Amino acid sequence: MSLIEPHGGKLIDREARGAERESLLYASAAMPELTLNAREEADLELIAHGALSPLEGFMGEAEYVLVRDQMRLADGLVWTIPVTLSATEEERSKLKIGDDVALRSGDGRLLALLHLAEIFKYDKQLEAERVYLTTDEKHPGVKALYEQGDYLLGGQVSVVEHSRRHEFAPYRYSPRELRALFAEKGWRSVVGRDHAGVGNYYGTYDAQLIFGHFEPGELKIAPMFFDNTFFCRKCDGMASLKTCPHEESHHVSLSGTRVREMLSRGEIPPVEFTRPEVAQVLIEGLSRLSAAA
């Protein structure tokens, strides 16, 4: 069985090893440096392992603008959200194009070197409008965007150490490891789901409709579209708007957010949604977590 090729045709690996890594570690002591926040650390790790292939670093201005405005990389490859590294005015003043910049974690560990190729200003509000489709700072993506520095730094990265955040260590696989696992198991189909909900900023099916911007086959995956499902008291079973002819008053439908809110208050959701015994176990677990916090 052969797997589809990585996005862009090549699985990127930006991890420095052996003599190269030792040389970078030694040289880093004399370099200007930046401290990354948790989000930037996560992006760095994804770049290093190839999870953001074909990116080899943080986007420069031309690619940033194309992604923001056209959802494309410079070679036309589909890409919908900019992957950037920001800097404040004070941080920018210490940098010049051509520098190697030491990228450090919040606790001071050297994570990577940025081979700085570009420094440019950008319009945060315009990015929010075109990428997140809202300028409301209550949106978590917009909030993070507004809080970051006013300059963006573009360039390749060389990673020398991985993040130490391993909350789900048994399930942390690099793309290369996952591809090997899929081949080993002989899996012909692998299915990940849409993004989690973010307030009321998007329509119910926006995560499906976005595929209409791209030509069939461009992503080399087959999107599987499903309607929301619910329990219909008249049908006496699970249904969707395609299969159920009854009025909405007969439907029992709860979002994951709504269920979590109910459970955190000790409320048991309707029996059509979950068994009371299961709900009680979840309520008790949430209560213990709350007490521990």
C-alpha positions, -999 to +999 in steps of 0.1 A: +000+000+000+013+035-009+004+066+011-005+099-005+025+122-007+029+149+020+013+183+013+036+200-013+053+167-022+080+165+005+080+158+042+101+186+057+126+179+085+142+210+101+158+193+130+196+198+134+216+167+143+251+156+151+279+181+143+255+206+129+235+207+161+267+211+182+279+239+160+246+258+163+245+253+201+280+268+204+273+297+181+240+306+198+257+321+228+266+352+207+233+356+189+204+379+194+175+361+209+137+359+211+115+342+237+086+323+222+051+319+237+033+286+238+016+291+205+049+300+187+066+270+203+038+247+190+042+261+155+080+257+157+076+220+166+051+214+137+075+230+113+104+210+125+086+176+122+070+184+088+035+186+101+033+220+083+051+207+051+061+223+029+070+252+052+106+253+063+102+282+086+081+312+094+065+330+064+080+359+047+059+389+035+050+378+000+038+344+012+021+358+042+000+382+019-009+354-005-021+332+023-040+360+040-057+371+008-059+341-015-054+310+008-024+300-013+013+296-010+036+312-036+035+280-057-003+279-056-005+252-030-036+255-007-029+271+026-055+290+047-038+304+078-005+323+080+023+307+101+042+337+115+066+348+142+061+383+156+084+407+173+079+439+192+095+472+182+121+468+210+129+432+198+130+443+161+155+470+169+181+444+180+178+424+148+190+427+112+183+407+081+209+380+078+212+374+115+208+340+131+184+345+160+182+322+190+146+311+197+141+303+234+114+288+254+097+306+283+121+290+307+151+300+287+160+268+269+174+271+233+148+255+210+159+266+175+177+291+154+158+314+130+178+323+098+163+357+095+155+366+059+128+393+063+114+418+088+081+434+078+051+453+093+016+440+088-020+449+093-035+430+122-070+440+116-069+431+080-055+397+089-083+392+114-109+401+088-096+379+060-084+349+080-108+347+110-136+366+093-141+387+124-122+415+142-138+407+176-110+404+201-131+379+221-123+354+193-092+335+206-074+337+173-080+374+169-071+380+206-037+363+201-032+382+169-039+416+185-016+408+214+015+399+194+042+422+182+038+447+153+065+431+131+068+397+115+100+378+111+105+355+081+131+328+076+140+291+078+145+275+112+169+249+125+155+231+156+180+219+182+156+208+210+120+198+213+093+212+235+090+195+269+052+197+270+041+161+268+006+160+283-003+133+258+031+116+254+018+082+244-001+098+214+025+122+202+037+110+168+055+129+142+042+128+107+070+105+097+061+081+126+024+082+117+031+074+081+052+044+091+024+033+115-003+036+088+019+015+064+026-011+091-011-015+099-021-015+062-047+012+067-062+023+035-083+051+050-075+075+079-102+099+090-090+131+117-128+157+120-136+195+116-123+221+140-139+226+174-165+254+177-154+289+185-183+309+199-209+320+173-185+334+147-191+308+120-220+290+104-228+254+112-213+241+080-186+267+073-159+240+079-174+222+049-182+251+027-145+263+027-137+234+004-157+251-023-128+275-027-105+247-040-105+225-071-115+188-066-084+168-058-061+197-049-057+185-013-054+148-023-079+139+004-116+132+001-137+155+024-166+137+040-195+160+047-222+151+073-252+170+086-256+176+123-274+147+140-299+147+168-323+124+186-359+127+173-385+117+197-410+110+169-385+089+149-374+073+182-338+073+172-309+093+158-316+114+126-305+143+106-324+170+086-320+148+055-337+118+071-361+133+096-395+148+085-405+160+119-406+195+135-376+209+155-397+207+187-392+169+186-354+171+183-330+167+211-296+183+201-269+195+224-234+208+215-203+195+233-199+229+249-235+229+262-230+193+276-198+203+294-216+233+309-244+211+322-221+185+336-199+211+354-231+223+371-240+188+381-269+186+357-277+153+339-283+158+301-315+143+286-316+105+285-318+106+247-284+122+247-265+101+273-272+075+299-277+089+334-251+065+348-225+078+324-234+114+330-230+108+368-195+094+363-186+125+342-200+148+368-180+132+396-148+133+375-153+170+368-160+177+404-127+160+414-108+180+388-124+212+400-114+204+436-078+196+427-075+229+408 
